[in-house]
Amino acid sequence: DAHNYPNTNLVRLAKWYLNKKGKILDYGFGYGENSIFLANNGFSVFSGEISKKIIKYAKKKSKIKSKKKINFFYIDKKTKLLPFKDNYFDHIICLGVIQYLGNQENTKNLLLEFSRCLKKNGKIIISTFGPQNTFIKRSKRVSKNTYIFKGLEKFHKKTNLEYKLFIPETKKNFMNFFPKKINITEVGSWGNDYCGINGLHYVALGKKIEK
């Protein structure tokens, strides 16, 4: 996919919720459209992915479409630590990524790292599959929050996929994923429901607090 346009929900939230420009982490940036949008709207963007091939692609794309340099970095799955100092970012976004971490330990470790790297009063936006999402409906529930998806990619190249997915089963359950220093002020949802696809994502909005 060309992925020319940013997530429309992020466009709204950047205006309504992220009312302070500054350093922002886009963790799991995909094809870079959200990072480019943020850079073009005055944020200092740091974007990470697990694929060096995708990073190379996104760098080329950003040179054409971004008015401001984006700081791309490789996410090494072998290390649990992000390559940033404590209290480094004004904001962190992570959209449609954490479901692929597969278990509670990996999910909580990443959210702890987000907390460590976020400044006091820094804001966080995290989205993940909800239980009505078609991916989840086509998966097998193996334990609480944990699903196994095995199936064929329907819309692009016919590729057999297999994922272990760790998702919140309720909005209240989602709030329990986060460390104490992240005050989740709201859990909402977004998504489409047409053409046989339900794209429900839960989205958590939060702020780092220091006690």
Secondary structure, DSSP 8 states (H G I E B T S, - for coil): ----S--HHHHHHHHHT--S-SEEEEES-TTSHHHHHHHHTT-EEEEEES-HHHHHHHHHHHHHH-SS--EEEE--TT-SS-SS-TT-EEEEEEES-GGGG-SHHHHHHHHHHHHHHEEEEEEEEEEEE-TTSHHHHTSEEEETTEEEEEEE--SSS--EEEEEEE--SSHHHHHTTS-TTEEEEEEEEE--EETTEE--EEEEEEEE---
